[in-house]
Amino acid sequence: MKHCEQRSSCDRSFRQCAVIAVALVFVYLAGVSAAQSQTLTVLHNFEGADGSRPGAGLVMDRAGNLYGTTNYGGDINCNLALGGGNTPGCGVVYQLKRSGQSWSELVLHKFEADQNDYLPFPGEPSIGPSGVVYGVTGIGGIDRSGSLFTVTPPPNAPKTALYYWDYTVLYAFTGENDGAGPSRNDRLNFDQQGNVYGAASGGGVAGTGVIYEQSRSGSNWTEAPLYSFAGGTDGSDPDGMTFDESGNIYGVTVTGGNQDCDYGYGCGTVYMLTPSGSGWSKTTLHVFQQGVDGGWPGPLIRDAAGNLYGLTQGFGPNNNGGTVWELSPSGGNWIFSVLYSFPNFTVEDSGPFRLTMDSTGALYGISGQGGAADEGFVFKLTPQNGGWAYTDIHDFGTAPGQSDGCDPQGAVVFDGSGNLYGATEWCAAGVGNVWEITP
């Protein structure tokens, strides 16, 4: 597989390099459309010192600034020998700021290797209730277990744009009951007190992941695992989570569930956690089945009606490709539907990533593979006549010299005008880029 490299982490997405595809002759389509005439503009090409190879999504603040991370680049002397694919640097946190019709990049932080000389692999940033930018590293820290951090402007910022923000590690996961490997594919969740909630794919009582809370008391932070997955049919490797209005948690496990699926790993589950006394009660809402509805789900989203949506990596009914799915509450039960089946895996290096819903209820997402050049694409699913109409918005790797980039990463982001933003890991003029698609 192109770009498929051995990383220092045990990222589940790399198991696809060894998956034996099972050709299944069934295609679920609710309407197909070729790539629309949309305009893609590259806002920034990474060149190394300013970051390279983004591996997660973007977030936009209220002023319209974009924030993201890269897996490599920054300090080009950092971990040079171990950089993936001979790509030097340990990654950066960056900001893209609009000024008229142009954008300028500001590197907020350059990561260093941890004491064990491992790359940190930062995830998608999040913006807390007070406007502070939070993030996680999937590895790094104590025992390669990841960390929770913030980047904030220094109190006396110089007038020049060439300065770094203050970087603070709020918590370093130990890999024990507190979890390991916080989700890099989804944003963190916050309550009104500023406490942070998320999923970690490892650690816990069985070593198969936890849902955690980080509580703030002044400048101190304390971590508490809310639920520890048992593996097997209970699920393992949680990836992202979200709350409803009653405080219930919804999320996915990438593996576990049906033990006959994926050679014993399991194809994943969708679950709900309900506050129960001093703990949490778990209900499995759906178990993915190989060759039927997909497997290895990415982080889910929830709409105002309580419906859940997500994207799977593969194991679907169309040539073993990924699926877009919906899980809807109905009279105390949950109804699962496959909205669209892709003929390809939706992951290249990482993912699958969270979907994004616009004000009309249309879903947007990316696939790291497939498209006209097999370099990934952006897609849209529109509710239509009781079904869903599929539109290919943009195929990457089709511009001259692949200047539009390839292998898109992360959930797409909307601005107030309906423009889409995202990042690619490869191609372009440097090693990945940030792009905008205008209708």
C-alpha positions in Angstrom: 0.0 0.0 0.0 1.3 3.4 -0.8 2.6 5.5 2.1 2.1 2.5 4.4 5.0 2.7 6.8 6.0 1.1 10.1 5.5 3.7 12.8 6.9 3.5 16.3 3.3 3.3 17.6 1.0 0.2 17.3 -1.6 2.2 15.3 -4.5 0.0 14.5 -4.9 1.5 11.0 -1.6 -0.2 9.9 -3.2 -3.6 10.3 -4.9 -2.9 7.0 -1.5 -3.4 5.3 -2.0 -7.2 6.1 -5.7 -7.4 5.6 -6.8 -10.0 3.0 -9.6 -8.3 1.1 -12.7 -10.3 0.6 -14.6 -9.3 -2.5 -18.3 -9.1 -1.8 -20.6 -8.4 -4.7 -23.2 -6.0 -3.1 -23.4 -2.3 -3.4 -25.6 -0.1 -1.3 -26.2 3.2 -3.1 -28.8 5.8 -2.3 -27.9 8.0 -5.3 -24.4 8.6 -6.8 -23.0 11.8 -8.2 -19.6 12.5 -9.8 -17.3 15.1 -8.5 -18.9 18.5 -8.3 -17.4 21.6 -9.7 -16.0 23.0 -6.5 -13.0 25.2 -6.1 -10.1 23.9 -4.0 -7.5 26.5 -2.9 -4.3 25.5 -1.1 -4.0 27.9 1.9 -0.6 26.7 3.1 2.1 24.2 1.9 4.2 22.7 4.7 7.9 22.8 4.1 9.5 21.1 7.1 10.6 23.7 9.7 6.9 24.9 9.9 5.7 21.3 10.1 5.1 18.4 7.8 2.6 15.6 7.3 -0.5 16.6 9.2 -2.1 13.5 10.8 -5.3 14.9 12.3 -8.0 17.5 11.7 -8.4 21.2 12.2 -10.4 23.4 14.6 -11.6 27.0 13.9 -12.0 29.6 16.6 -14.6 32.3 16.7 -12.4 34.7 14.9 -12.0 32.3 12.0 -8.4 31.2 12.7 -7.5 27.6 12.1 -5.5 25.4 14.4 -3.9 22.1 13.7 -0.9 19.8 14.3 1.6 17.9 12.3 3.2 14.5 13.0 6.6 15.6 11.7 8.6 18.8 11.0 9.4 21.6 13.3 12.7 21.1 14.9 14.3 19.2 12.0 17.1 17.9 14.3 14.5 16.2 16.6 14.5 12.5 16.3 16.1 12.6 12.8 17.1 9.0 12.9 13.6 7.7 13.8 11.4 10.1 11.7 8.8 8.2 9.7 9.9 7.7 6.1 13.0 9.7 6.8 10.9 12.7 7.6 12.7 14.7 10.3 11.1 16.6 13.2 8.7 15.7 16.0 5.7 17.8 14.9 4.2 21.2 15.6 1.0 22.9 16.7 0.2 25.7 14.3 -2.3 28.5 13.6 -3.4 29.8 10.2 -4.7 33.3 10.4 -6.7 35.0 7.6 -5.7 38.5 6.5 -7.9 39.6 3.7 -7.6 37.0 0.9 -4.3 35.5 2.3 -3.4 33.3 5.2 -0.3 33.3 7.3 1.0 30.5 9.5 2.3 30.8 13.0 4.1 27.9 14.6 2.7 27.8 18.2 4.9 25.0 19.5 7.6 22.6 18.3 7.4 19.2 19.9 10.5 17.3 21.2 11.0 13.6 21.5 10.2 12.1 25.0 12.8 10.7 27.3 12.5 7.4 25.4 13.2 9.1 22.1 9.7 8.5 20.8 7.7 10.8 18.6 4.6 12.3 20.3 2.1 12.1 17.4 -0.2 15.0 18.4 -4.0 14.8 17.6 -6.7 17.1 16.5 -6.8 20.3 18.7 -9.8 21.4 20.7 -10.9 24.8 21.9 -12.1 24.9 25.5 -15.0 27.1 26.9 -12.6 29.9 27.7 -11.0 29.9 24.2 -7.8 28.0 25.3 -6.4 25.5 22.7 -6.1 22.0 24.1 -4.6 18.9 22.5 -3.3 15.4 23.2 -0.3 13.4 22.1 -1.0 9.8 21.3 2.4 8.7 22.4 5.2 10.4 24.2 5.2 11.3 27.9 5.6 8.6 30.6 5.9 5.1 29.2 4.8 6.3 25.7 1.3 6.7 27.0 0.4 10.1 25.8 -0.4 13.5 27.3 -3.0 16.3 27.6 -1.6 19.8 26.9 -2.5 23.4 26.2 -1.0 26.1 24.1 -1.7 29.7 25.2 -0.4 33.1 24.0 2.4 34.5 26.3 1.1 37.3 28.5 3.5 39.8 26.9 3.5 38.8 23.3 6.0 40.5 21.1 4.6 42.4 18.1 6.3 40.2 15.6 4.4 37.1 14.5 7.5 34.9 14.9 7.1 33.8 18.5 6.1 30.6 20.3 3.1 30.2 22.6 3.3 28.8 26.1 3.1 25.0 26.0 1.9 23.3 29.2 1.5 19.5 29.8 -1.6 19.3 32.1 -1.4 15.5 32.5 0.8 12.6 31.4 -1.0 9.3 31.1 0.8 6.4 32.8 -0.6 3.5 30.8 -2.2 2.0 33.9 -5.8 2.4 35.1 -5.8 6.0 33.8 -5.4 4.9 30.2 -2.9 5.2 27.4 -3.0 6.6 23.9 -5.7 9.3 24.1 -7.8 9.5 20.9 -6.0 11.6 18.2 -8.9 11.4 15.8 -11.6 13.3 17.8 -11.9 16.5 19.8 -12.0 16.6 23.5 -15.3 17.3 25.4 -15.7 20.0 28.0 -18.3 20.7 30.8 -19.2 24.2 32.1 -16.5 23.9 34.8 -13.8 23.4 32.2 -13.3 19.7 33.0 -12.1 17.6 30.0 -13.4 14.3 28.8 -12.1 11.9 26.3 -11.2 8.3 25.2 -7.9 6.5 25.5 -7.4 3.4 23.4 -5.2 1.5 25.9 -4.7 1.1 29.6 -7.4 0.5 32.0 -8.1 -2.6 34.1 -7.9 -4.9 31.1 -5.5 -2.8 29.0 -8.1 -2.3 26.4 -9.0 1.4 26.9 -10.9 3.8 29.1 -13.2 6.8 29.0 -11.6 9.4 31.3 -12.3 12.8 33.0 -9.7 15.4 33.7 -10.8 17.6 36.6 -9.3 21.0 37.2 -8.8 22.5 40.6 -7.0 25.8 40.2 -3.8 25.0 38.3 -3.9 21.3 39.2 -5.5 18.5 37.2 -6.6 15.1 38.4 -7.6 12.2 36.1 -10.3 9.7 36.8 -11.3 6.8 34.6 -15.1 6.8 34.2 -15.3 3.4 32.4 -12.7 0.7 31.7 -13.4 -1.6 28.8 -13.1 -5.3 29.4 -12.2 -6.3 25.8 -13.9 -9.1 24.0 -17.6 -8.7 23.6 -17.5 -5.6 25.8 -15.4 -3.8 23.2 -11.8 -2.5 23.1 -9.8 0.4 21.7 -12.4 3.3 22.2 -12.0 6.2 19.8 -13.7 9.5 20.7 -17.0 10.2 22.6 -19.7 12.7 22.9 -22.4 13.7 25.5 -26.1 14.2 25.2 -28.2 16.7 27.0 -28.8 14.3 29.9 -25.1 13.7 30.5 -25.0 10.2 28.8 -21.9 9.4 26.8 -21.9 7.9 23.4 -18.9 6.4 21.6 -17.4 3.6 19.6 -14.8 0.9 20.2 -12.7 0.2 17.1 -12.3 -3.5 18.0 -14.1 -6.0 20.2 -17.7 -7.0 19.9 -18.2 -9.9 17.5 -15.3 -12.2 18.1 -15.8 -14.0 14.8 -15.0 -10.7 13.0 -11.6 -9.6 11.8 -9.8 -12.8 12.8 -10.7 -12.6 16.4 -10.1 -8.8 16.9 -13.7 -7.9 16.5 -15.0 -5.2 14.2 -16.1 -2.8 16.9 -19.2 -1.6 18.7 -21.3 1.5 19.4 -22.1 2.0 23.1 -23.8 4.3 25.6 -22.6 5.1 29.1 -25.3 6.3 31.6 -24.5 7.8 35.0 -25.5 5.2 37.6 -24.9 6.0 41.3 -21.2 6.6 41.8 -20.3 4.9 38.5 -21.5 4.4 34.9 -23.6 1.7 33.3 -22.8 0.6 29.8 -25.2 -0.4 27.1 -24.0 -1.8 23.8 -26.1 -0.2 21.0 -24.6 -2.0 18.0 -22.1 -4.6 17.2 -20.4 -4.4 13.7 -20.5 -7.5 11.5 -17.8 -8.2 9.0 -19.1 -8.0 5.4 -22.5 -6.6 6.4 -22.2 -3.1 7.9 -18.5 -2.3 8.1 -15.9 -2.5 10.9 -13.3 -0.5 12.8 -15.5 2.6 13.2 -14.1 6.1 13.7 -15.5 8.7 16.2 -19.2 9.3 16.0 -21.3 12.5 15.9 -24.8 13.1 17.3 -27.5 15.3 15.8 -30.3 17.3 17.6 -32.7 14.4 17.2 -30.4 12.0 18.9 -29.3 10.1 15.8 -25.7 8.9 15.7 -23.5 8.9 12.6 -20.1 7.6 11.8 -17.6 6.2 9.3 -16.0 2.8 9.3 -12.6 1.8 7.9 -13.6 -1.3 6.0 -15.3 -4.7 6.2 -18.4 -3.3 4.4 -20.6 -5.0 1.8 -19.0 -3.3 -1.2 -15.7 -5.0 -1.9 -14.8 -5.0 1.8 -14.7 -1.1 1.8 -15.8 1.4 4.4 -19.3 2.5 5.2 -21.2 5.6 6.4 -23.7 4.5 9.1 -26.6 5.9 11.1 -28.0 4.6 14.5 -31.4 6.0 15.4 -33.3 5.7 18.7 -36.8 4.3 18.2 -39.2 3.4 21.1 -36.4 2.3 23.4 -34.5 0.5 20.7 -31.9 1.5 18.2 -32.1 1.0 14.4 -28.9 0.7 12.5 -28.7 1.7 8.8 -25.9 1.7 6.3 -26.2 5.0 4.4 -23.4 4.4 1.9 -20.8 1.7 1.1 -17.5 2.6 -0.4 -15.6 0.2 -2.7 -12.3 1.0 -0.9 -10.9 1.3 2.6 -11.4 4.8 4.0 -8.0 5.0 5.7 -4.5 5.5 4.4 -2.3 6.3 7.4 -4.8 7.2 10.1 -8.5 7.4 10.7 -11.3 6.9 10.0 -12.2 10.4 11.1 -15.3 12.1 12.4 -18.1 13.2 10.0 -19.3 16.8 9.9 -23.0 17.8 9.6 -24.2 21.1 8.1 -27.3 23.0 9.1 -29.4 21.1 6.5 -28.5 17.7 7.9 -26.0 16.8 5.1 -22.9 14.8 6.1 -19.4 15.5 5.0 -16.2 13.4 5.4 -13.0 12.3 3.9 -11.5 9.1 2.7 -7.7 8.6 2.7 -8.0 6.2 -0.3 -10.0 6.0 -3.4 -11.0 8.7 -5.9 -9.9 9.3 -9.4 -6.2 9.1 -8.5 -6.6 6.7 -5.6 -5.2 9.5 -3.3 -8.3 10.2 -1.3 -11.4 12.4 -1.6 -14.0 14.6 0.1 -17.6 13.4 0.0 -21.1 14.6 0.9 -24.3 12.7 1.7 -27.5 14.7 1.4 -30.9 13.6 2.8 -33.1 13.1 -0.2 -36.6 11.4 -0.6 -36.1 9.2 2.4 -32.6 8.2 1.4 -29.2 9.8 1.0 -27.7 11.1 -2.2 -23.9 10.8 -2.5 -21.6 13.4 -4.0 -17.9 13.2 -4.6 -16.8 16.8 -3.8 -13.1 16.6 -4.6 -10.6 13.9 -5.6 -7.1 14.6 -4.4 -4.0 14.0 -6.4 -5.7 15.2 -9.6 -4.2 18.6 -9.9 -1.0 19.1 -11.9 2.0 17.8 -10.0 -0.5 16.7 -7.3 -0.4 20.3 -6.0 -3.8 19.8 -4.3 -2.2 17.2 -2.0 -3.1 13.6 -1.3 -4.1 11.4 1.7 -6.5 13.9 3.4 -6.5 13.8 7.2 -9.1 14.7 9.8 -12.7 15.9 9.9 -13.6 18.8 7.6 -14.4 22.2 9.2 -17.0 24.7 8.1 -16.8 28.5 8.4 -19.8 30.8 8.5 -20.0 31.1 4.7 -20.2 27.3 4.1 -16.6 26.9 3.0 -14.8 23.6 3.9 -11.3 23.3 5.4 -9.0 20.4 5.9 -5.5 19.0 5.6 -3.6 16.5 3.5 -0.5 14.5 4.6 1.3 14.0 1.4 2.1 15.5 -2.0 1.5 19.2 -2.6 4.6 21.4 -2.8 6.0 20.2 0.5 4.9 17.5 2.8 1.2 18.1 3.0 -1.0 21.2 3.1 -4.1 23.0 4.4 -6.8 23.5 1.9 -10.2 25.3 1.4 -13.1 24.2 -0.8 -15.6 26.9 -1.7 -19.0 26.0 -3.2 
